Amino acid sequence: MAQIRYVQGDATSPQAKGPKIIAHVCNDRGGWGKGFVLAVSRRWPEPEAAYRRWHRERADNDFALGATQLVQVQRDIWVANMIGQHGARHGRSSGPPIRYQAVQRCLHRLAAHAIELKATVHLPRIGTGLAGGRWDRIEPLIVSELVDPGIDVTVYDTA
């Protein structure tokens, strides 16, 4: 039976054996430079380069809210760039940039990748930082889209 587990640590250094997917939420404007993506970029250049290319070539691909891009960074580690945030938070913004339905679609697509790779999923508390989302709305999406279908998930909180 799959479970969601909470640990103190760094989501870019997943604590598990076997294939692993590190998932995080990105915006739909092509911006990469604040929040968890900085930790990802410090470890691997590929996710940022792939995200920027995906955005730049969006007229010819699936880049949009709800899309998920999988980028292999090591033999047994992938990073999932998930478009679950509309724009970025600005001073006079009308509400947070998080889009819960888009996050749910991203997680659904992520589940298909995880099942295919027989991978566990590792993530920070996605959507709750710069995206302005609430964990009490994100966690049930993770449970229904990942844990219920049998995928083990580890959520990392920084110390």
C-alpha positions as CSV (number, residue, x, y, z in Angstrom):
1,M,0.0,0.0,0.0
2,A,1.5,3.4,-1.1
3,Q,1.9,6.2,1.4
4,I,2.8,9.9,1.7
5,R,5.7,10.4,4.0
6,Y,7.0,13.7,5.5
7,V,10.7,14.1,6.2
8,Q,13.2,16.9,7.0
9,G,15.6,17.4,4.2
10,D,16.4,18.5,0.6
11,A,14.0,17.3,-2.1
12,T,16.8,17.6,-4.7
13,S,18.6,14.8,-2.8
14,P,15.8,12.1,-2.7
15,Q,16.1,9.5,0.0
16,A,15.0,6.2,-1.6
17,K,16.3,3.3,-3.6
18,G,15.3,2.8,-7.2
19,P,14.0,5.2,-9.8
20,K,12.9,8.6,-8.4
21,I,11.0,11.6,-9.8
22,I,11.5,15.0,-8.2
23,A,8.4,17.1,-8.9
24,H,7.8,20.8,-8.6
25,V,5.4,23.5,-9.8
26,C,6.4,26.0,-12.5
27,N,4.7,29.1,-13.9
28,D,3.2,29.4,-17.4
29,R,5.1,32.6,-18.3
30,G,8.5,31.0,-18.8
31,G,10.0,32.5,-15.6
32,W,12.6,30.4,-13.8
33,G,14.6,32.1,-11.1
34,K,13.0,32.1,-7.7
35,G,12.0,29.4,-5.2
36,F,12.6,25.7,-5.4
37,V,13.9,26.0,-9.0
38,L,17.1,27.6,-7.7
39,A,17.9,24.4,-5.8
40,V,17.1,22.3,-8.8
41,S,19.4,24.5,-11.0
42,R,22.2,24.3,-8.5
43,R,22.3,20.5,-8.9
44,W,21.5,20.1,-12.6
45,P,21.3,22.5,-15.6
46,E,19.0,20.2,-17.7
47,P,15.6,21.0,-16.1
48,E,15.9,24.7,-16.5
49,A,17.3,24.4,-20.1
50,A,14.4,22.0,-21.0
51,Y,11.8,24.2,-19.4
52,R,13.0,27.4,-21.2
53,R,13.2,25.5,-24.5
54,W,9.7,24.1,-23.8
55,H,8.3,27.6,-23.2
56,R,10.2,29.2,-26.1
57,E,8.8,26.5,-28.5
58,R,5.3,26.5,-27.0
59,A,3.6,27.2,-30.3
60,D,4.6,23.7,-31.4
61,N,4.2,21.7,-28.1
62,D,2.0,21.1,-25.1
63,F,3.4,23.9,-22.8
64,A,0.3,25.1,-20.9
65,L,-1.3,25.0,-17.5
66,G,-1.7,21.3,-16.5
67,A,1.3,20.1,-18.6
68,T,4.2,18.0,-17.2
69,Q,7.7,17.7,-18.6
70,L,10.0,14.9,-17.5
71,V,13.7,15.6,-17.6
72,Q,16.2,12.9,-16.8
73,V,19.1,14.2,-14.7
74,Q,20.8,11.0,-13.5
75,R,20.5,7.3,-14.4
76,D,17.7,6.9,-11.9
77,I,16.5,10.5,-11.2
78,W,14.1,12.6,-13.3
79,V,12.8,16.1,-12.6
80,A,9.1,16.8,-13.4
81,N,8.5,20.4,-14.4
82,M,4.7,20.8,-13.8
83,I,2.9,23.9,-15.1
84,G,0.5,24.6,-12.2
85,Q,0.9,28.3,-11.7
86,H,-0.5,31.2,-13.8
87,G,2.0,34.0,-13.9
88,A,3.9,35.1,-10.9
89,R,2.9,36.9,-7.7
90,H,3.0,40.7,-8.0
91,G,2.1,43.4,-5.5
92,R,-1.4,44.1,-7.0
93,S,-2.2,40.6,-8.1
94,S,-5.8,39.4,-7.8
95,G,-5.3,36.3,-5.8
96,P,-2.4,33.7,-5.8
97,P,-1.0,32.3,-9.0
98,I,-1.7,28.7,-8.1
99,R,-4.2,26.9,-10.3
100,Y,-5.4,23.8,-8.4
101,Q,-7.0,22.1,-11.4
102,A,-3.8,22.5,-13.4
103,V,-1.8,21.0,-10.5
104,Q,-4.3,18.1,-10.4
105,R,-3.8,17.5,-14.2
106,C,0.0,17.7,-13.7
107,L,-0.1,15.1,-10.9
108,H,-2.3,12.8,-13.0
109,R,0.3,13.0,-15.8
110,L,3.1,12.5,-13.3
111,A,1.4,9.4,-12.0
112,A,1.5,7.8,-15.5
113,H,5.3,8.6,-15.7
114,A,5.9,7.2,-12.2
115,I,4.0,4.0,-12.9
116,E,5.9,3.5,-16.2
117,L,9.3,4.1,-14.6
118,K,8.3,2.2,-11.4
119,A,9.5,5.4,-9.6
120,T,8.8,7.0,-6.3
121,V,7.9,10.7,-6.2
122,H,9.8,13.3,-4.2
123,L,8.8,16.9,-3.7
124,P,8.8,20.0,-1.5
125,R,5.3,21.3,-0.5
126,I,4.5,22.2,-4.1
127,G,2.4,25.2,-4.9
128,T,2.6,26.7,-1.4
129,G,5.6,29.0,-1.8
130,L,5.7,31.6,-4.6
131,A,2.5,30.1,-6.1
132,G,0.6,31.1,-2.9
133,G,-1.4,27.8,-2.6
134,R,-2.6,26.1,0.5
135,W,-1.2,22.7,1.5
136,D,-4.6,21.6,2.8
137,R,-5.8,21.8,-0.8
138,I,-2.6,20.4,-2.4
139,E,-2.2,17.4,-0.2
140,P,-5.5,15.7,-1.1
141,L,-4.6,16.1,-4.8
142,I,-1.3,14.3,-4.2
143,V,-3.2,11.5,-2.3
144,S,-5.8,11.1,-5.0
145,E,-3.6,11.3,-8.0
146,L,-0.4,9.6,-6.7
147,V,-0.8,7.7,-3.5
148,D,-4.2,6.1,-4.2
149,P,-2.9,4.7,-7.6
150,G,0.0,3.1,-5.6
151,I,2.9,5.6,-5.9
152,D,5.0,6.3,-2.8
153,V,5.4,10.0,-2.2
154,T,8.0,11.7,0.1
155,V,7.4,15.4,1.0
156,Y,10.5,17.3,2.1
157,D,10.4,20.1,4.6
158,T,13.6,22.1,4.9
159,A,15.1,22.2,8.4
